[in-house]
């Protein structure tokens, strides 16, 4: 009886020498190509070049080497069909019983700086997917192995009864499913690159199909409620070159496993803090149920935390906190004084970790170090140049975080029976007002009011609609969120401020609304509370009525021309 044959042709050489050696030890013959054959030979694994089996040399600089009937007929021949085996023998071919292939590193290639189209196309694998599909199609007889993590299980199955039992058959079926997913994911990555889905600028340019290439990152205790099983999935192609994104990139330093609701709240915290990524001052955001209940800029991180917490101290209980500076001892001591679920920061000073380690269940998460620059990065700003690398990398991470998307796809959201897709939102970064802002009232905002309006507009972007946010001196005063009426949100924001003992800060406060005021009642309610400046998108059929109301109350109003709904 002829020795069984395995064809090994891998881009990722992890474990391949040990796998080849294990196959030889149980009596298999190993075929291989190019770099894989050299790696096996260096490990003293007996190997036969594919060109010797096909009796045909590699062509076109290696573009054609396994695309030959001797390979594909050997993989696809049905062992239960005598006519298939006779046809193989007539041509002088032999069966191939195992195919171990992983593909050219296309994703890593196109993610690297300076990658060209020519280089990208040279890293589109042709022979590999063809062999994987053939082996997976014929998985009743052939092993399709695409992941080095499966080498050990395959060797054990082959050593136990020659891989012929029912358990081995079940394993071959699982590996075949994995193989088809790998090829599908690979093809979709190439299609995404060619169509440029990440650069879609209009609805017509959005991809006609979206392949969800996700892998389970962790199983969760349960979902929003204990009777809902749940898991966390991340982009399948996430790599060191491509980089993880958002919550998936956070590094947990201590505390319990993240829950479903923790992950949602962390996403909201990164989104809320993103507009303040490049702030000159420390910024802290306190999030509850995915929306901020307090946000502040102050000269120290501890003061920023205290002011953000004091916007709504009741809601701060059981919250998630995010900062744009590494956590120091003073901030750690303030955080430790209340019950908090998670803290996400660019880093934690050793003395801060010493304080927070007493809270064994408190989850501490650090931002990764990201090297790429953001277009809004103030590279010529002396403050920015003087900032330490943890601050710069933390800012870059925050600037791109919390978008609810995975690399190469639009932002996705599930609905009953389908998915919605949209472009990833660009946060309104805190800073000088952009030129499209337009003062529409008789009284123009003062310089102090402009600063407060800029802060409020950046902060309201992460608040659930209908959103009303009151701010003064770089901190939130009251937040009204998620109401079906904008005037209700206004009233809630004012009540929250009074409940928190911040009524004195209402006099002269700035108000941001994520969408236009449909009626003047929202402006009237704001004026009664003491608001002196309002920023809103404009665009209502009653804009004249709303502006007239602001003029009656002596309020300065600015239209941004941009809506910030977050449903």
C-alpha positions in Angstrom: 0.0 0.0 0.0 1.4 3.4 -1.0 2.3 5.8 1.7 -0.2 8.5 2.4 0.8 12.0 1.2 0.6 15.4 2.8 1.1 18.7 0.9 2.5 21.5 3.1 2.7 25.0 1.7 2.5 27.7 4.3 3.2 31.4 4.6 3.1 31.2 8.4 5.9 28.7 9.2 4.8 28.4 12.9 5.0 24.8 13.9 5.3 23.5 10.4 8.6 21.7 11.0 7.3 19.8 14.0 4.1 19.0 12.0 6.1 17.6 9.1 8.3 15.6 11.4 5.2 14.2 13.1 3.7 13.1 9.8 6.9 11.4 8.7 7.1 9.6 12.0 3.7 8.0 11.5 4.7 6.9 7.9 3.5 9.8 5.7 5.3 11.3 2.7 5.5 15.1 2.7 5.3 17.2 -0.4 6.1 20.9 -0.3 7.0 24.0 -2.2 9.6 26.8 -2.1 10.2 28.4 1.4 8.2 25.7 3.2 10.3 22.9 1.7 13.5 24.8 2.7 12.2 25.2 6.3 11.4 21.4 6.4 14.8 20.5 5.0 16.6 22.7 7.5 14.7 20.8 10.3 15.9 17.5 8.6 12.4 16.5 7.6 12.4 14.3 4.4 10.5 16.3 1.8 9.6 15.9 -1.9 9.3 19.1 -4.0 5.9 19.5 -5.7 7.6 20.1 -9.0 9.0 16.5 -8.7 5.5 15.1 -8.2 4.0 17.2 -11.1 7.0 16.7 -13.3 6.6 20.4 -14.2 8.8 23.3 -13.1 7.5 26.3 -11.2 6.6 29.2 -13.6 6.3 32.9 -13.7 8.4 33.6 -10.7 6.4 31.1 -8.5 3.0 32.3 -9.6 2.3 28.8 -11.0 3.5 25.8 -9.0 0.6 23.9 -7.4 -1.9 24.7 -10.2 -1.5 21.3 -11.8 -3.8 18.2 -12.3 -1.3 16.1 -10.4 -2.0 18.2 -7.3 -5.7 18.9 -7.7 -6.7 15.5 -9.0 -4.8 13.9 -6.1 -6.8 16.1 -3.7 -10.2 15.8 -5.3 -10.2 12.0 -6.1 -13.1 10.3 -4.2 -11.6 7.3 -2.5 -14.9 5.4 -2.7 -15.0 5.7 -6.5 -12.9 3.1 -8.2 -13.1 5.1 -11.5 -11.5 8.1 -9.8 -8.6 6.0 -8.5 -8.2 4.3 -11.9 -8.0 7.7 -13.6 -5.3 8.9 -11.2 -3.3 5.7 -11.9 -3.7 6.1 -15.6 -2.1 9.5 -15.5 0.6 8.4 -13.0 -0.8 10.5 -10.2 -1.2 9.6 -6.6 -3.8 10.8 -4.0 -3.0 13.7 -1.7 -4.6 13.0 1.7 -3.8 16.1 3.7 -3.4 19.8 2.6 -1.8 22.2 5.2 -1.9 25.7 3.6 -2.1 29.2 5.0 -2.2 32.1 2.6 0.1 35.0 1.5 0.0 37.8 4.1 -2.3 40.1 2.1 -3.8 42.0 5.0 -0.5 42.7 6.6 1.0 43.8 3.3 -1.7 46.4 2.5 -1.7 47.6 6.1 2.1 48.4 6.0 3.1 52.0 5.3 4.0 52.6 1.6 2.2 49.5 0.3 1.6 49.8 -3.5 -1.0 48.2 -5.7 1.7 46.1 -7.4 2.9 44.7 -4.0 -0.7 44.1 -2.9 -1.5 42.1 -6.0 1.6 40.0 -5.7 0.4 39.1 -2.3 -3.0 37.8 -3.6 -2.7 34.0 -3.2 -4.1 31.9 -6.0 -2.8 28.4 -5.6 -3.4 28.3 -1.8 -7.1 29.0 -1.9 -7.6 26.6 -4.8 -5.9 23.8 -2.7 -7.8 24.7 0.4 -11.2 24.6 -1.3 -10.4 21.3 -3.0 -9.4 19.7 0.2 -12.4 21.1 2.1 -14.7 20.0 -0.6 -13.3 16.4 -0.4 -13.1 16.4 3.5 -14.6 13.0 3.7 -11.2 11.7 2.5 -8.8 14.7 2.8 -7.6 16.8 5.7 -7.8 20.6 5.1 -5.6 22.3 7.7 -5.4 26.1 7.6 -4.4 27.0 11.2 -1.1 26.0 12.9 -3.1 25.7 16.1 -4.8 22.6 14.7 -1.6 20.7 13.9 -1.5 18.9 17.2 -5.1 17.7 17.1 -4.6 16.4 13.5 -1.5 14.5 14.5 -3.3 12.9 17.4 -6.2 11.9 15.3 -3.9 10.4 12.6 -1.9 8.5 15.3 -5.2 7.1 16.8 -6.4 4.5 14.2 -5.0 6.3 11.2 -7.6 9.1 11.4 -10.3 6.8 10.1 -12.8 6.8 12.9 -16.0 8.8 13.5 -14.3 11.3 15.7 -11.6 11.9 13.1 -14.4 12.4 10.5 -16.1 15.0 12.7 -12.8 16.8 13.1 -12.2 16.8 9.3 -15.7 18.4 8.9 -15.0 21.1 11.4 -11.6 21.8 9.8 -13.3 22.0 6.4 -15.8 24.6 7.7 -12.9 26.6 9.1 -11.1 26.3 5.7 -14.0 27.7 3.8 -14.3 30.6 6.3 -10.6 31.4 5.8 -10.9 31.5 2.0 -14.1 33.6 2.2 -12.5 36.1 4.6 -9.3 36.3 2.5 -11.3 37.0 -0.7 -13.4 39.6 1.1 -10.2 41.4 2.3 -8.9 41.6 -1.3 -12.3 42.8 -2.5 -12.4 45.5 0.3 -9.0 46.7 -0.8 -9.9 46.9 -4.4 -13.2 48.7 -3.8 -11.8 50.9 -1.1 -14.8 50.5 1.2 -13.2 52.5 4.0 -13.1 55.5 1.6 -16.8 55.4 0.6 -18.0 59.0 0.5 -21.7 58.5 -0.4 -24.5 55.9 -0.1 -23.9 54.8 -3.7 -20.2 54.1 -2.9 -21.0 51.9 0.1 -20.2 48.2 -0.6 -23.1 46.2 -2.1 -22.2 43.4 0.3 -20.4 43.3 3.7 -18.7 40.2 4.8 -18.7 39.9 8.6 -15.2 38.5 9.2 -15.3 38.3 13.0 -13.8 35.9 15.5 -15.0 35.3 19.1 -12.6 37.2 21.4 -14.2 36.0 24.6 -17.4 34.4 25.9 -19.3 36.6 28.4 -21.1 35.6 31.5 -24.3 36.8 30.0 -25.6 39.7 27.9 -27.6 42.8 29.0 -29.6 40.4 31.3 -28.8 37.0 32.8 -31.1 35.1 30.5 -29.2 36.3 27.4 -26.1 34.3 26.3 -23.4 36.6 24.9 -19.9 36.8 23.5 -17.5 39.5 22.3 -16.3 39.4 18.7 -13.5 41.3 17.0 -12.2 41.7 13.5 -10.8 38.4 12.2 -8.0 40.1 10.3 -6.8 42.1 13.4 -3.0 41.8 13.4 0.1 43.5 14.7 0.3 45.4 11.3 -3.3 46.3 11.1 -3.8 47.1 14.7 -6.8 46.4 16.9 -9.4 49.1 17.4 -11.5 50.6 20.1 -12.4 48.4 23.1 -10.7 45.4 21.5 -7.4 47.2 21.7 -7.6 48.0 25.4 -5.2 46.1 27.6 -6.7 44.9 30.9 -4.4 45.3 33.9 -6.5 44.1 36.7 -10.1 43.3 37.8 -12.9 40.9 36.9 -13.6 39.9 33.3 -15.4 42.5 31.3 -19.1 42.1 31.0 -21.4 42.8 28.0 -22.5 46.1 29.6 -18.9 47.0 30.5 -17.9 46.7 26.9 -20.8 48.9 25.8 -20.0 51.5 28.4 -16.3 51.5 27.5 -17.2 52.1 23.9 -19.3 55.0 25.0 -16.5 56.4 27.2 -14.0 56.2 24.3 -16.5 58.0 22.1 -17.1 60.7 24.7 -13.5 61.4 25.4 -12.4 61.2 21.7 -13.1 64.9 21.0 -10.8 65.8 23.8 -7.9 63.6 22.6 -5.6 66.6 21.9 -6.8 68.8 24.8 -4.1 70.8 26.5 -5.7 70.0 29.9 -6.5 66.7 31.5 -10.0 65.5 30.6 -12.2 62.9 32.4 -15.4 61.5 31.2 -17.8 59.6 33.5 -20.2 57.3 31.6 -23.3 55.4 32.7 -25.4 53.3 30.3 -23.2 54.3 27.3 -23.7 58.0 27.6 -21.8 60.6 29.7 -23.1 61.8 33.0 -20.2 64.1 33.5 -17.2 65.5 31.6 -14.6 68.1 32.6 -11.3 69.7 31.7 -9.1 70.9 34.5 -5.5 71.7 35.3 -5.0 68.4 37.1 -6.5 65.0 36.4 -7.8 64.7 40.0 -9.7 68.0 39.6 -11.1 67.0 36.3 -12.4 63.7 37.8 -13.9 65.5 40.8 -15.7 68.0 38.5 -16.9 65.4 36.1 -18.2 63.2 38.9 -19.9 66.2 40.6 -22.1 66.9 37.5 -24.2 63.8 38.5 -22.7 62.1 41.6 -25.7 59.7 41.9 -25.2 58.4 38.4 -21.4 58.2 38.9 -22.0 55.2 41.2 -21.2 52.1 39.2 -19.9 54.1 36.2 -17.1 53.7 33.7 -14.4 56.4 33.7 -12.1 57.3 30.8 -9.2 59.8 31.0 -6.8 61.4 28.4 -3.9 61.4 30.8 -2.2 58.6 32.8 -3.8 58.1 36.2 -1.8 59.5 39.2 -2.1 58.8 42.9 -4.4 61.7 43.7 -6.8 60.7 40.9 -6.6 57.0 42.0 -7.5 57.9 45.6 -10.5 60.0 44.4 -11.7 57.1 42.1 -11.2 54.6 44.9 -13.6 56.5 47.1 -16.7 55.5 45.1 -17.8 52.3 43.4 -16.6 52.3 39.8 -16.8 49.4 37.3 -13.9 50.3 34.9 -11.2 52.9 34.4 -9.6 53.3 30.9 -6.5 55.5 30.6 -3.3 56.0 28.6 -1.5 54.4 31.6 -1.4 54.2 35.4 1.5 55.4 37.6 2.9 52.7 39.9 1.6 54.5 43.0 -1.9 54.7 41.3 -1.8 51.0 40.8 -0.9 50.5 44.4 -4.0 52.4 45.5 -6.4 50.8 43.0 -5.1 47.3 43.5 -7.0 47.3 46.8 -10.2 47.3 44.7 -9.7 43.8 43.4 -12.8 43.8 41.2 -12.2 47.2 39.6 -11.2 46.7 36.0 -8.2 48.8 34.9 -7.6 49.1 31.2 -4.7 50.9 29.3 -4.7 52.3 25.8 -2.3 50.6 23.4 0.6 52.6 22.0 -0.4 53.7 18.5 2.3 55.2 16.2 0.2 56.7 13.5 -0.6 60.4 13.4 -4.1 61.9 13.2 -4.8 64.6 10.7 -5.9 66.9 13.5 -2.7 66.4 15.4 -1.2 69.8 16.3 2.3 68.8 15.2 3.6 72.4 15.3 2.2 73.1 18.8 4.9 73.4 21.4 2.6 71.9 24.0 2.1 68.9 21.8 5.8 68.5 21.1 6.6 68.7 24.8 3.9 66.2 25.8 5.3 62.7 26.7 4.9 59.8 24.3 2.2 58.1 26.5 0.1 61.3 26.1 0.6 61.5 22.4 -0.1 57.8 21.7 -3.1 57.9 24.1 -4.4 60.9 22.2 -4.0 59.2 18.8 -5.8 56.2 20.1 -8.7 58.2 21.5 -9.0 60.2 18.3 -9.9 57.0 16.4 -11.7 55.1 19.1 -15.3 54.4 20.0 -16.6 54.5 16.4 -18.4 51.1 16.7 -16.6 49.7 13.6 -14.0 47.2 12.8 -11.2 47.7 10.2 -12.3 47.8 6.6 -16.0 48.2 7.2 -18.5 50.9 7.9 -20.1 51.3 11.4 -22.6 48.5 11.8 -25.7 48.2 13.9 -28.1 45.3 14.2 -31.9 45.6 13.9 -34.5 42.9 13.9 -34.1 41.1 10.6 -31.0 42.9 9.3 -28.1 45.3 9.7 -27.7 49.0 9.2 -24.4 50.4 7.9 -23.1 54.0 7.8 -19.8 55.7 7.6 -17.8 56.0 10.7 -18.6 59.3 12.5 -15.9 62.0 12.8 -16.0 63.6 16.2 -16.2 67.4 16.6 -12.8 67.9 18.2 -12.7 70.5 21.0 -10.9 73.6 19.8 -11.4 76.9 17.9 -14.8 76.9 16.1 -14.6 75.9 12.5 -15.4 78.4 9.8 -18.8 76.9 9.0 -20.1 78.0 12.5 -22.4 81.0 12.0 -23.7 83.4 14.7 -27.4 84.0 13.9 -28.5 86.3 16.7 -28.1 90.0 17.3 -25.8 89.4 20.1 -22.6 87.5 19.2 -21.1 85.2 21.8 -18.2 86.5 24.0 -14.8 84.8 23.9 -15.7 83.0 27.1 -19.0 81.8 25.7 -17.2 80.6 22.5 -14.9 78.4 24.6 -17.9 77.0 26.5 -19.9 76.5 23.3 -16.9 74.6 21.7 -16.7 72.4 24.8 -20.4 71.8 24.9 -20.6 70.9 21.2 -17.7 68.4 21.5 -19.3 66.9 24.6 -22.8 66.6 23.3 -21.7 64.4 20.4 -21.6 61.3 22.6 -24.9 61.9 24.4 -28.0 59.8 23.3 -30.6 61.8 21.4 -32.5 63.9 22.1 -29.5 65.4 23.7 -29.2 68.7 25.6 -25.9 69.5 27.4 -25.2 72.5 29.7 -21.6 73.6 30.2 -19.5 76.2 31.8 -15.8 76.8 32.3 -14.8 73.5 30.6 -17.1 71.2 32.5 -20.6 69.8 32.2 -23.3 71.4 34.4 -26.3 69.2 33.5 -27.1 66.6 30.8 -30.5 65.7 29.4 -30.4 62.5 27.4 -32.6 60.0 25.5 -35.9 61.8 25.7 -38.6 61.9 23.0 -39.0 65.6 23.4 -36.1 68.2 23.2 -37.8 70.4 25.8 -38.0 67.4 28.2 -34.2 66.9 27.7 -33.7 70.6 28.5 -35.7 70.4 31.7 -33.9 67.2 32.8 -30.5 68.9 32.2 -31.6 71.8 34.4 -33.0 69.6 37.1 -29.8 67.4 37.1 -27.7 70.6 37.6 -29.9 71.7 40.5 -29.9 68.3 42.1 -26.1 68.2 41.9 -25.8 71.6 43.7 -24.6 73.4 40.5 -27.5 75.8 40.2 -25.1 78.8 40.5 -23.3 77.6 37.4 -26.5 77.7 35.3 -26.4 81.5 35.3 -24.4 82.2 32.2 -24.0 78.6 31.0 -23.7 77.5 27.4 -26.2 74.9 25.9 -25.5 72.5 23.1 -28.3 70.6 21.3 -27.4 67.7 19.0 -30.2 68.7 16.6 -32.2 71.8 15.8 -34.9 73.1 18.1 -38.3 72.4 16.4 -40.0 75.0 18.5 -39.1 78.0 20.7 -40.1 76.2 23.9 -36.6 74.7 24.4 -35.0 78.2 24.1 -37.5 79.6 26.5 -36.8 76.8 29.1 -33.0 77.4 28.7 -33.4 81.2 29.2 -35.4 80.7 32.3 -32.6 78.5 33.8 -30.0 81.2 33.0 -28.4 80.0 29.8 -26.7 82.8 27.9 -25.3 81.0 24.7 -26.6 78.2 22.6 -25.0 76.1 19.9 -27.2 73.9 17.6 -27.2 72.7 14.0 -30.0 74.9 12.7 -32.1 73.8 9.8 -35.7 73.8 11.2 -38.6 75.3 9.3 -39.0 77.4 12.5 -35.5 78.7 12.7 -36.7 82.3 12.5 -39.0 81.7 15.4 -36.2 80.1 17.5 -33.7 82.8 16.7 -36.3 85.4 17.6 -36.8 83.8 20.9 -33.1 83.8 21.6 -33.0 87.6 20.7 -35.9 88.2 23.1 -33.9 86.7 25.9 -30.5 88.2 24.9 -29.1 84.8 24.2 -26.2 84.4 21.6 -26.9 81.5 19.2 -24.6 79.7 16.8 -25.6 77.4 14.0 -23.1 74.7 13.1 -24.8 73.2 10.1 -24.1 69.7 11.3 -26.4 67.3 13.3 -25.0 65.0 15.9 -27.7 62.4 16.5 -26.7 59.3 18.4 -29.6 56.9 18.5 
